[in-house]
Amino acid sequence: MPEKYVGQMVRIIYQDAKGKITMRTIRVRSIRDGKVFAYDVAKRAPRPFRIDRILSAFPVNLHAS
């Protein structure tokens, strides 16, 4: 995941250690040591996400057109 996402809302497709795939909306706080440290909107809590388990990531536009 690129550093440019730090501070942004991002939607990710994530595969956990058991192989379960989920879609998460997160606010990226920092990226280091192979992990994305972020606030998980649905869980309402900070969470680490391993970069090698993020299958896809794209910014979320919160503004209506």
N, C-alpha and C positions, 0 to 999 in steps of 0.2 A: 504494500500500500504506500503510495507516494506521500512524502512529507507535506505536500500542498493541502492535504485533507485536515491537518491539525487545526482545530477550532471550528470545523464545519460539521454539519449534519450529513451523515452518509448512510445509505442503505447497503447492507452487506448480505451475501449468501454465505452462511457459515456451516461448516461440518464439525461437529463435536467429536470428542475422543471415541465415542461409541458408534460413530458413523451417521448420526442423525443430522439431517440438513434442515436449517431454519433460515428465515429471513429476519434480520434485525435492523432497527433504525438506531443509530448511535451518534453521539457527539464525540468526535475524536479529541482527546486531551493531549496525548503524546504518543510517540512511536519510538521504542527502544528495545534492544535485546531480543529482537524477533517477535515482539508483541505490540499490539495496539492497545493502549490504555484509553478507555472511553466510558462515557455514561450511556447505559442501555436505557432507552426511552421506555420500553415496555416493562422492564423489570424495575425501573425507577431506582437504579443503583449503579455505581461504578463497577466496571467489569474489565478484565484483561481478555484479549482475543489473540490467539496465536496467528501470526501472519500466514504461516503455511496451511492453515485451515480455512482461510478466507478464500472462497471460490470466485467471488465477484464483488466489486464495490463500485458504487456510483453516487455522486452527490445528490442530495435531496433539495429541491427548490421549494421553499416554504411560501413563496409569494404567488398569489393568484394572477393569472394573465388576463 
